[in-house]
């Protein structure tokens, strides 16, 4: 049984790298133009502004530190940044990036809405960054600040979870007495995740004047619009660079968290969220028993219970209005593809059309059980999961034109600089 990494993955069905061009479905399925099938263009590669961080090496190093018995202690309410690696390197990179200024950067904080989870009880504040571990930090906030039972909070369906936290966030930056945490994620993967969650699965059109005849159709079943990933990127980058409001799920971390105006003591990366969270928990102002309780939840054996709660929020028959998605089976097909690309379902596990011939199988519990049983029959190793996700990401960006890539680089220039991500698109 895997550790917190699987729980974090489970609490973010769309957090992972997701795209449809990677899917190789059953032979009797009609061809559907997926979001990857946009007009392709030659991607222009540029020299990175800074050398990219080695994620695997960094993760192993941090995990080793997080489980060591001789960790350098950090005093409660300490205003000093963590001093061990890779925390120190991350803070140094943040400071250097901020010191270099934002010359030629066009975006401003007026284009975004900032939210923070601040816990006076546990002594921490974390900037809420959707598509970068925000669901997990919502759970932590409800447990530590509002003392909700961990065993219950972990099982709350995601849609209900965020509703419980709504109104409890703060729009004001944290004060200096807190352990201030900022969480980053590679801009390319975060944009990809936002596309699947906010456009493809949600069945939304990008603009009011979008051609409504361009529907997503599979086996004569209709659900939402067949918007390509390339079109999505064109719209959101042009809007942002022209001064428009930016959805939180797509906005640069630099803007969402006032990265250069707040004194942060910890820079967490979504790519190493497992080890990062383990280490941070040890530094919070809560009792040792609470820390142990949290870590037991991280390493719990009943992982399927967590997955069941998450999947329940994604397979709700009424998740999308009938006018957007007349055929819920088409939506489930989309969801199946997403689960495959993220490494939950094996790529060779074809969509079970026959299973849904009986209308009773549209019950939420039946669908969740089907997905969990399919996962159990053909489990994927960590290595295989990563390969499926990486291949999907690379395939998606091959269909994105060079001018769009340039706009992404401009939009997320400060994120690339402050958090050490490669400015080149994935290859």
C-alpha positions in Angstrom: 0.0 0.0 0.0 1.4 3.4 -0.9 1.8 6.3 1.4 0.6 9.9 1.4 1.5 10.3 -2.3 -1.4 8.1 -3.4 -3.7 9.9 -0.9 -2.7 13.2 -2.4 -3.2 11.9 -5.9 -6.6 10.5 -4.8 -7.7 13.9 -3.5 -7.0 15.5 -6.9 -8.5 13.5 -9.8 -7.6 16.4 -12.0 -4.5 17.4 -10.2 -2.4 15.0 -12.2 -1.2 15.4 -15.8 -4.2 14.6 -18.0 -4.9 14.6 -21.7 -6.9 12.5 -24.1 -4.6 12.1 -27.1 -2.8 9.4 -25.1 -5.8 7.2 -24.8 -6.0 4.0 -26.9 -9.5 2.8 -26.3 -11.4 -0.3 -27.5 -11.6 -0.9 -31.2 -15.4 -0.5 -31.4 -15.3 3.1 -30.2 -15.9 5.7 -32.8 -13.1 8.2 -33.3 -13.6 11.5 -31.4 -11.5 14.6 -32.0 -9.8 15.0 -28.7 -8.4 18.2 -27.1 -5.0 17.2 -28.4 -5.9 17.2 -32.0 -5.4 20.9 -32.6 -3.4 22.4 -35.5 0.1 21.6 -34.6 3.0 24.0 -34.8 6.7 23.8 -34.2 7.4 24.5 -30.6 10.2 27.0 -30.1 12.6 25.9 -27.5 14.6 28.5 -25.6 17.4 28.2 -23.2 16.1 28.0 -19.6 16.6 31.0 -17.4 17.9 28.8 -14.7 18.8 25.1 -14.5 15.7 23.0 -13.7 15.5 21.3 -10.3 16.1 17.5 -10.4 12.7 16.4 -8.9 13.6 12.8 -8.2 16.9 13.6 -6.5 15.3 16.4 -4.5 12.4 14.1 -3.4 14.7 11.4 -2.2 16.9 13.9 -0.3 13.9 15.5 1.4 12.3 12.1 2.3 15.5 11.1 3.9 15.5 14.3 6.0 11.8 14.0 6.8 12.2 10.5 8.3 15.5 11.1 10.1 15.6 11.1 13.9 18.2 13.8 14.0 16.4 16.5 12.0 17.4 20.1 12.8 14.5 21.3 15.0 12.7 24.5 14.2 11.3 26.4 17.2 7.6 27.1 17.4 6.6 30.4 15.9 10.0 30.7 14.3 10.2 33.4 11.7 13.3 31.9 10.2 13.2 29.8 7.0 14.0 26.1 7.2 17.7 25.7 7.0 18.2 22.1 5.7 18.2 21.1 2.0 16.3 21.4 -0.2 14.4 24.0 1.8 17.3 26.4 1.9 17.9 26.1 -1.9 14.3 26.8 -2.6 14.3 29.9 -0.4 17.5 31.1 -1.9 16.0 30.8 -5.4 12.9 32.7 -4.3 15.0 35.5 -2.8 17.3 35.7 -5.9 14.3 35.8 -8.2 12.6 38.5 -6.3 15.8 40.6 -6.1 16.1 40.4 -9.9 12.9 42.4 -10.2 9.9 42.0 -12.5 11.1 43.9 -15.5 9.1 43.3 -18.6 6.5 41.2 -16.6 3.1 42.4 -17.7 0.7 40.8 -15.2 -0.5 42.3 -11.9 -2.1 41.1 -8.7 -5.3 43.0 -9.7 -6.0 40.2 -12.2 -6.4 37.5 -9.5 -8.1 36.8 -6.2 -5.8 35.8 -3.3 -6.8 33.3 -0.6 -4.9 32.1 2.4 -5.6 29.4 5.0 -4.3 30.8 8.3 -4.4 28.7 11.5 -3.7 30.6 14.7 -4.0 27.3 16.6 -1.4 25.4 14.6 0.7 28.4 13.8 0.8 28.3 10.1 -0.5 30.1 7.0 -0.5 28.6 3.5 -1.4 30.4 0.3 -4.2 28.5 -1.5 -3.0 27.6 -5.0 -5.6 25.5 -6.9 -4.2 22.6 -8.9 -1.1 22.6 -6.6 -2.2 20.6 -3.5 -4.9 23.0 -2.4 -7.4 20.2 -1.7 -4.9 18.6 0.7 -4.2 21.8 2.5 -7.9 22.4 2.8 -8.1 19.1 4.7 -5.1 20.1 6.9 -6.7 23.5 7.6 -10.1 21.9 8.7 -8.3 19.4 10.9 -5.8 21.6 12.5 -7.7 24.9 12.9 -11.3 23.7 13.2 -10.4 20.4 14.9 -12.4 18.2 12.5 -11.8 14.5 13.0 -9.1 13.4 10.4 -10.8 10.0 9.7 -13.9 11.9 8.6 -12.4 14.8 6.8 -10.3 12.5 4.5 -13.5 10.8 3.4 -15.5 13.9 2.5 -16.2 14.1 -1.3 -14.1 16.9 -2.8 -17.0 19.0 -3.9 -18.4 19.1 -0.3 -14.9 19.5 1.2 -14.3 22.9 -0.5 -17.8 24.0 0.4 -17.0 23.4 4.1 -13.9 25.6 3.9 -15.6 28.3 1.9 -15.7 31.6 3.9 -13.1 30.3 6.3 -10.2 31.4 4.1 -8.6 34.8 4.5 -8.1 37.4 1.8 -5.5 39.1 3.9 -1.8 38.1 3.7 -0.5 36.2 6.7 1.2 37.9 9.6 4.8 37.4 10.6 3.9 35.2 13.6 2.9 32.3 11.4 4.9 29.7 9.6 4.2 31.0 6.1 4.1 28.4 3.4 3.9 28.8 -0.4 3.3 25.9 -2.7 4.4 25.9 -6.4 3.9 23.6 -9.3 5.4 23.4 -12.8 3.3 25.8 -14.9 3.0 23.5 -17.9 1.5 20.6 -15.9 -0.7 22.9 -13.9 -2.2 24.4 -17.0 -2.8 20.9 -18.3 -4.6 19.9 -15.1 -6.7 23.1 -15.2 -7.8 22.4 -18.7 -9.1 18.9 -18.0 -10.9 20.0 -14.8 -12.3 23.3 -15.9 -13.0 22.8 -19.6 -13.0 19.2 -20.7 -14.6 17.4 -17.8 -16.8 20.3 -17.0 -18.1 20.5 -20.6 -17.7 24.3 -20.7 -17.1 26.4 -23.7 -14.2 28.9 -23.6 -16.0 32.0 -24.8 -19.6 33.1 -25.1 -19.4 33.2 -28.9 -17.9 29.7 -29.2 -19.5 27.5 -31.9 -22.0 25.5 -30.0 -22.2 22.9 -32.8 -18.7 21.7 -31.9 -19.9 19.2 -29.4 -18.0 16.3 -27.8 -19.6 13.2 -29.3 -18.7 9.5 -28.6 -20.9 6.7 -30.1 -23.6 9.2 -30.8 -23.6 10.4 -27.2 -23.1 14.1 -26.4 -21.4 15.8 -23.5 -20.1 19.4 -23.5 -17.8 20.9 -26.1 -14.9 19.5 -28.0 -12.5 22.3 -27.1 -8.8 21.5 -27.9 -6.0 22.1 -25.4 -4.3 24.4 -27.9 -7.4 26.5 -28.2 -7.7 26.7 -24.5 -4.1 27.9 -24.1 -4.6 30.5 -26.8 -7.6 32.0 -25.0 -6.3 32.1 -21.5 -2.9 33.4 -22.3 -4.2 36.2 -24.6 -6.7 37.2 -21.9 -4.1 37.3 -19.2 -1.5 39.2 -21.2 -4.2 41.7 -22.2 -4.9 42.5 -18.5 -8.1 40.3 -18.1 -9.1 38.5 -14.9 -7.4 35.1 -14.5 -9.1 32.1 -13.0 -7.4 30.9 -9.8 -6.8 27.5 -11.2 -4.8 29.0 -14.1 -3.1 32.0 -12.4 0.7 32.2 -11.7 1.7 31.4 -8.2 3.7 34.6 -8.1 0.4 36.6 -8.3 -1.8 34.3 -6.2 0.6 34.4 -3.3 2.3 37.8 -3.6 5.5 35.7 -3.6 7.9 38.7 -3.3 5.9 40.8 -0.8 5.3 38.2 1.9 8.0 36.7 4.1 7.7 33.0 3.5 9.6 30.5 5.5 8.9 27.4 3.4 8.6 26.8 -0.3 6.8 23.5 -1.0 6.7 21.9 -4.4 3.6 20.0 -5.6 6.1 17.6 -7.2 7.4 16.6 -3.7 4.3 17.2 -1.7 4.6 13.9 0.1 7.9 14.6 1.7 7.3 18.3 2.1 4.1 17.8 4.1 5.6 15.2 6.4 8.4 17.6 7.3 6.1 20.6 7.7 3.8 18.7 10.1 6.6 18.2 12.5 7.1 22.0 12.7 3.5 22.9 13.5 2.4 24.1 16.9 0.3 21.1 17.8 0.7 18.2 20.2 2.8 15.2 19.3 -0.3 13.1 19.4 -2.0 15.2 16.8 1.1 14.9 14.6 1.1 11.2 15.0 -2.6 11.0 14.2 -2.1 13.0 11.0 0.8 10.8 9.9 -1.2 7.7 10.6 -3.8 9.0 8.2 -1.1 9.7 5.6 0.0 6.1 5.8 -3.4 4.5 6.4 -4.1 1.1 4.8 -7.8 1.8 4.0 -6.8 3.9 0.9 -9.8 2.7 -1.1 -12.1 4.5 1.4 -10.4 7.8 0.4 -10.7 7.0 -3.3 -14.3 6.0 -2.9 -15.1 9.4 -1.3 -13.3 11.2 -4.1 -14.8 9.2 -7.0 -18.3 9.7 -5.6 -18.0 13.4 -6.2 -16.8 12.9 -9.8 -19.3 10.3 -10.9 -22.4 12.0 -9.5 -25.1 11.6 -12.3 -26.2 15.2 -11.9 -22.7 16.6 -11.8 -23.3 18.4 -15.1 -26.6 20.0 -16.2 -28.6 18.2 -18.9 -28.3 21.1 -21.3 -24.5 20.8 -21.2 -24.2 17.0 -21.0 -27.3 15.3 -22.2 -25.7 11.8 -22.1 -24.0 11.0 -18.8 -22.4 8.0 -20.3 -20.2 10.2 -22.5 -19.1 12.1 -19.3 -18.1 8.8 -17.7 -16.1 7.9 -20.8 -14.2 11.2 -20.4 -13.7 10.5 -16.7 -12.4 7.0 -17.5 -9.8 8.5 -19.9 -8.7 11.0 -17.3 -8.2 8.2 -14.7 -6.1 6.2 -17.2 -3.8 9.1 -18.1 -3.2 9.8 -14.4 -2.2 6.3 -13.7 -5.2 5.1 -11.8 -6.4 2.8 -14.5 -4.1 0.8 -16.7 -4.0 2.2 -20.3 -5.2 -1.2 -21.6 -8.3 -1.2 -19.4 -10.9 -0.4 -22.0 -14.1 1.4 -21.1 -16.8 -1.1 -20.1 -19.6 -0.2 -22.5 -21.4 -3.4 -21.8 -21.5 -2.7 -18.0 -23.8 0.3 -18.6 -26.3 -1.5 -20.7 -28.3 -2.0 -17.5 -29.6 1.4 -16.4 -29.2 0.3 -12.8 -25.5 0.5 -13.2 -25.7 4.3 -13.4 -26.0 4.3 -9.6 -23.1 6.1 -8.0 -22.1 3.1 -5.8 -22.0 0.8 -8.8 -19.8 3.1 -10.8 -17.3 3.7 -8.0 -17.1 -0.1 -7.3 -16.4 -0.7 -11.0 -13.6 1.8 -11.1 -12.0 0.5 -7.9 -12.3 -3.2 -9.0 -10.7 -2.3 -12.3 -7.8 -0.6 -10.5 -7.3 -3.6 -8.3 -7.3 -6.1 -11.2 -4.5 -4.3 -13.0 -2.6 -2.2 -10.5 0.1 0.2 -11.8 3.5 0.7 -10.2 4.7 4.2 -9.4 7.0 4.0 -12.4 4.3 3.0 -14.8 2.0 5.7 -13.4 4.6 8.4 -14.0 5.3 7.1 -17.5 1.7 7.3 -18.5 1.3 10.8 -17.1 4.6 12.0 -18.7 3.8 10.6 -22.1 0.4 12.3 -22.1 1.9 15.6 -21.1 4.5 15.5 -23.9 1.9 14.5 -26.5 -0.3 17.4 -25.6 2.3 20.1 -25.9 3.4 18.8 -29.3 0.2 20.2 -30.7 0.7 23.6 -29.2 2.0 26.3 -31.5 5.2 28.2 -30.8 3.4 31.6 -30.4 1.2 30.1 -27.7 4.3 28.7 -26.0 5.9 32.1 -26.0 2.8 33.6 -24.3 2.9 30.9 -21.6 6.5 31.8 -21.0 5.6 35.4 -20.6 2.6 34.7 -18.4 4.5 32.4 -16.0 7.9 34.1 -16.3 8.1 34.8 -12.6 7.1 31.3 -11.6 9.8 29.8 -13.8 12.3 32.2 -12.2 11.3 32.0 -8.6 10.7 28.2 -8.3 13.3 26.8 -10.6 11.1 25.2 -13.3 12.3 24.6 -16.8 11.0 27.3 -19.1 11.0 24.9 -22.1 7.8 22.9 -22.7 7.9 19.2 -21.8 9.8 16.8 -24.0 
